[in-house]
Amino acid sequence: MQSGGVVSRDDAKEAILIQENDLPWVSLPDGSLLQVLHVDLNQNLWIIRNKFKPGFGVETHYHTGPVFAVTTAGEWFYKEYPEKINKAGSYLFEPAHSVHTLTVADDATEDAEVWFAIFGSNVNIDDDGNVTSVLDAKTVMTIYRALCEAEGKTCENMIVVGE
């Protein structure tokens, strides 16, 4: 900051814009689609978009940090509290260690599309509470790059910090 309260723009960084189609969607083995927008390896932050078909469900899991979600199309809910339905335009905050099972109703009329900002790891658990797998920012980035390559797509526009 310069004297007189004027902020210097000499070292200002330019904002990075990613348009909707600047990064590809890739198919995951569970039938969902994934687009990775931004990974910060220093903070273990991953910002993604998912598309889930009617009848879709993920493994029960929790996150080691907070998660922020915006639903942009369709609707979904957590099996643990089905009365709280996330619809297009809704915002969801998940505190760290909230255990839940993302579900799209069998009779949903469209895919659910959700933007997630995830801090920390995603820890999948079985019905007995045993850990079955763990995903973090680096793992998601690595998987996304491999799937893009396998599908002949480029993910060079993905924002990666800390690599």
Buried (B, 14 or more C-beta within 10 A) or exposed (E): EEEEEEEEEEEEEEEEEBEEEEBBBBEEEEEBBBBBBBBBBEEBBBBBBBBBBBEBBBBBBBBBBBBBBBBEEBBBBBEEEEEEEBEBEBEBEBEEEBBBBBBBBEEBEEBBBBBBBBBBBBBBBEEEEEEEEEBBBBBBBEBBBEBBEEEEEEBEBBEBEEE
